[in-house]
Amino acid sequence: MDFTLPYSEEQERFRQEVRSWLETNIPDAMKDPIDGRDFTEEQFNWWREKNKDIASKGWLYPTFPKEYGGGGLSGDQETIIQEEFLSAGVPRGGFTAPFVLPALLVWGTEEQKQKFLTPILTGEAVAWQKFTEPQSGADLANYQSKAVRDGDDWVLTGQNVFVSGKGPSPDFLYGPMVTDPEAPRHRNLGYFMVPYPSPGLEVRNQNLVMGGDQHFVFLDNVRVPGDHLIGGDHQGWQVSMTSLEQEHGGRGQAFPRDEELDNLVTFTKEVKHNGENLGSDPVVQQATMENYLVAHIDGLFAKRTYWMYERRVEITYEGNLSSVHSRESSLLNSARIRDVMGMSALLGTKEPGVPFGGQQEVAQRQRAGQNHAGGSTNIAKVVLARRIGISRTKERPAPTPSTATSYGS
């Protein structure tokens, strides 16, 4: 079964341009380490500057509008950029949690787009998403952190956990705050861009098994100007849903890649057992082929949604279907990798004789934790049920740049 996509001569020329630039400009010492815990502050600072160069070529956020610092490129070009960046071991996305980008495009004023969106798209600023609270986890409607109006400003107090972000700190934190405790759920929130550093704002690292890119956030009477409120002071839920539409799979993925699968197939071909390739064992064959087929189905779901998004086709359940499938299938695939590779799947990057530099052990640690990201699998199933009409309630997708603006990115 061939899952490869054909490219035109023009597209292949663009691929060679990207590949040549990466070979010339990215030293091996600055490439992404296999284990994210080995990513140094020196690398972070180097990439903060290099991302500005990448943005100037239109490759940091390829399909976003040029007037705000994006590349204005096609979806095919974004696919090629992702392929080449991943193959070269180059970090993508400028360290910003990208879910703020559709929120700013849909809900931001022109002044707010210039103030917040442009610095992110040009690589000047990094933004992290502060959604999860310690007492309510994925229940965003049970938000407790508060924003109190004080003249033209807002004063923010609260805390968050599991805030994802690479590097020591961002330039902005974004997310909802309760602006009206008396209003009903879904009508009581505002959505803020919070500058970092700010007096009363603290970011602490969470040292987790899956890595060090998670953080605590504490807000103690943090003052932000009124123009840092995105949307109305009772529209934070709606703005957040535009963010979450992408986090729940609603933009798809141009080039979904499964390095664990590639390594598993190589392992079964090269490792010897009883004088034969490990893959000659019919049980190993079955487990490997299940992973191969499931992983590519997952990739096709993501590509379908990406195609729909770029073509401005209405997306209802497709992104959520991709999200649910990926969450469940990735856990099963990880278990089969352990079955096939045995203890080799659990050898860390510094262990002698570790295959593939330890990539599979890093993936094993990350998998369970990542399945709780973006609202957990149960939340994803609830959203999917509502979209396909088998829940007690129904819901329509939140507005995105593909459906609510003239921009398709």
Residue pairs with C-beta under 8 A, 6 or more apart in sequence:
1 293
1 296
3 296
3 299
3 300
5 79
7 15
7 76
7 80
11 76
11 77
11 80
14 77
14 80
15 80
15 83
15 84
18 59
18 80
18 81
18 84
18 85
19 84
19 88
21 57
22 84
22 85
22 88
22 90
23 88
25 50
25 53
26 50
26 88
26 90
29 43
30 43
30 46
30 47
30 50
31 88
31 89
31 90
32 39
32 89
32 90
32 91
33 39
33 349
34 349
34 357
34 358
34 359
34 362
35 211
35 348
35 349
35 358
35 362
36 166
36 211
36 212
36 213
36 362
37 211
37 212
38 349
39 166
41 167
41 168
44 95
44 166
44 167
44 168
47 91
47 95
48 95
48 123
48 126
48 167
51 60
51 94
51 95
51 123
52 122
52 123
52 124
53 123
54 60
54 94
54 123
55 61
55 69
55 94
55 121
55 122
55 123
56 122
57 71
58 66
58 70
58 71
58 72
58 73
59 71
59 73
59 81
60 71
60 93
60 94
60 121
60 122
60 123
61 69
61 70
61 71
61 93
61 94
61 101
61 121
61 409
62 70
62 71
62 73
62 77
62 78
62 81
63 70
63 71
63 72
63 73
63 74
63 75
63 77
63 78
63 310
63 408
63 409
64 70
64 71
64 72
64 101
64 105
64 121
64 407
64 409
65 72
65 105
65 407
65 409
66 72
68 113
68 114
68 117
68 118
68 121
69 117
69 118
69 119
69 120
69 121
69 122
70 121
70 409
71 77
73 81
74 310
75 254
75 306
75 307
75 310
78 254
79 254
79 255
82 92
82 254
82 255
83 255
83 257
85 91
85 92
86 92
86 255
86 257
91 166
94 120
94 123
94 126
95 126
95 165
95 166
95 167
95 170
96 120
96 125
96 126
96 127
96 128
96 170
97 127
97 128
97 129
97 164
97 165
98 246
99 129
99 243
99 244
99 246
99 247
100 116
100 120
100 127
100 129
100 172
100 174
100 193
100 243
101 117
101 120
101 121
101 246
101 401
102 242
102 243
102 245
102 246
102 251
102 400
102 401
103 174
103 191
103 230
103 239
103 240
103 242
103 243
104 112
104 113
104 116
104 117
104 230
105 113
105 117
105 401
105 405
105 407
105 409
106 239
106 242
106 399
106 400
106 401
106 404
106 405
107 191
107 230
107 231
107 235
107 238
107 239
107 242
108 116
108 117
108 230
111 227
112 193
112 227
112 230
115 227
116 125
116 127
116 172
116 193
118 124
119 125
119 171
120 126
120 127
120 172
125 170
125 171
125 172
126 165
126 167
126 170
126 171
126 172
127 170
127 171
127 172
127 173
127 174
127 193
128 163
128 164
128 165
128 170
128 172
128 173
128 174
128 215
129 163
129 164
129 173
129 174
129 175
129 243
130 160
130 163
130 173
130 174
130 175
130 194
130 217
131 140
131 160
131 163
131 175
131 176
131 240
132 138
132 160
132 161
132 162
132 163
133 142
133 143
133 144
133 145
133 158
133 159
133 160
133 161
134 159
134 160
134 161
135 142
135 144
136 142
136 143
136 144
137 376
138 372
138 375
138 376
138 378
138 379
140 176
140 237
140 240
140 244
140 375
141 185
141 186
141 237
142 185
143 176
143 177
143 178
143 189
144 158
144 178
145 156
145 157
145 158
145 159
145 160
145 176
145 177
145 178
145 219
146 156
146 157
146 158
146 177
146 178
146 179
146 181
147 154
147 155
147 156
147 177
147 178
147 179
147 190
147 192
148 154
148 155
148 157
149 155
149 179
149 233
150 223
152 225
152 226
153 223
153 224
153 225
153 226
154 177
154 179
154 190
154 192
154 223
154 224
154 225
154 226
154 228
154 229
155 221
155 222
155 223
156 177
156 192
156 194
156 219
156 221
156 222
156 223
156 224
157 219
157 220
157 221
157 222
158 177
158 219
159 216
159 217
159 218
159 219
160 175
160 216
160 217
161 206
161 214
161 216
161 217
162 206
162 214
162 215
162 373
163 173
163 203
163 214
163 215
163 216
163 217
164 213
164 214
164 215
164 373
165 213
165 215
166 213
169 196
169 197
169 203
170 196
170 203
171 195
171 196
172 193
172 194
172 195
172 196
173 193
173 194
173 196
173 201
173 203
173 217
174 191
174 192
174 193
174 194
174 230
174 243
175 191
175 192
175 240
176 189
176 190
176 191
176 192
176 236
176 237
176 239
176 240
177 189
177 190
177 191
177 192
177 236
178 188
178 189
179 188
179 189
179 190
179 233
179 234
179 236
180 187
180 188
180 233
180 234
181 188
182 188
183 234
185 237
186 237
187 234
187 237
188 234
188 236
188 237
189 234
189 235
189 236
189 237
189 240
190 229
190 231
190 232
190 233
190 234
190 235
190 236
191 229
191 230
191 231
191 235
191 236
191 239
191 240
192 224
192 228
192 229
192 230
193 224
193 228
193 230
194 201
194 219
194 222
194 224
194 228
195 224
195 228
196 203
198 222
198 223
198 224
199 222
199 223
200 219
200 220
200 221
200 222
200 223
201 217
201 218
201 219
201 220
201 222
202 216
202 217
202 218
202 220
203 215
203 216
203 217
204 215
204 216
204 217
204 218
205 212
205 214
205 215
205 216
206 212
206 214
206 215
206 216
208 214
208 369
209 365
209 369
210 365
210 366
210 368
210 369
210 370
211 362
211 365
211 366
230 239
231 238
231 239
238 398
241 398
242 398
242 399
242 400
244 374
244 375
244 398
245 251
245 319
245 397
245 398
245 400
246 400
247 374
247 375
248 319
248 320
248 323
248 374
248 375
248 380
248 383
249 302
249 305
249 318
249 319
249 320
249 321
249 322
249 323
249 326
250 305
250 309
250 315
250 319
250 320
250 397
250 400
251 305
251 306
251 309
251 319
251 400
251 402
252 302
252 303
252 304
252 305
252 306
252 307
252 308
252 309
252 318
252 319
252 322
253 299
253 302
253 303
253 305
253 306
254 303
254 306
256 298
256 299
256 302
256 303
258 295
258 298
258 299
259 359
259 363
260 333
260 334
260 337
260 359
260 360
260 363
261 291
261 292
261 295
261 333
263 355
263 356
263 359
263 360
264 288
264 291
264 337
264 340
264 341
264 360
265 288
265 292
266 356
267 278
267 340
267 341
267 344
267 355
267 356
268 277
268 278
268 279
268 284
268 285
268 288
268 340
269 277
269 278
269 279
270 277
271 277
271 278
272 278
273 280
273 281
278 284
278 340
279 285
279 288
284 340
287 336
287 339
287 340
288 336
288 340
290 333
290 336
291 333
291 336
291 337
294 329
294 332
294 333
295 329
295 333
297 325
297 329
298 322
298 325
298 326
298 329
298 330
301 318
301 321
301 322
301 325
301 326
302 322
302 326
304 318
304 322
305 315
305 318
305 319
305 322
307 313
308 314
308 315
308 318
309 315
309 400
309 402
309 408
310 402
310 408
310 409
311 408
312 402
312 403
312 408
314 397
314 403
315 397
315 400
315 402
315 403
316 387
316 388
316 396
316 397
317 384
317 387
317 388
319 397
320 380
320 383
320 384
320 387
321 384
323 374
323 380
323 384
324 377
324 380
324 381
324 384
327 371
327 377
327 380
328 377
330 367
330 370
330 371
331 367
331 368
331 371
334 363
334 364
334 367
337 345
337 360
337 363
337 364
338 345
338 346
338 364
341 355
341 360
344 354
344 355
344 360
345 360
345 361
345 364
346 361
346 364
347 353
347 354
347 355
347 358
347 361
348 354
348 358
348 361
349 357
349 358
349 361
349 362
350 358
351 358
354 361
371 377
374 380
375 383
382 391
383 395
385 391
386 393
386 394
386 395
387 394
387 395
387 397
397 403
401 407
401 408
401 409
402 408
402 409
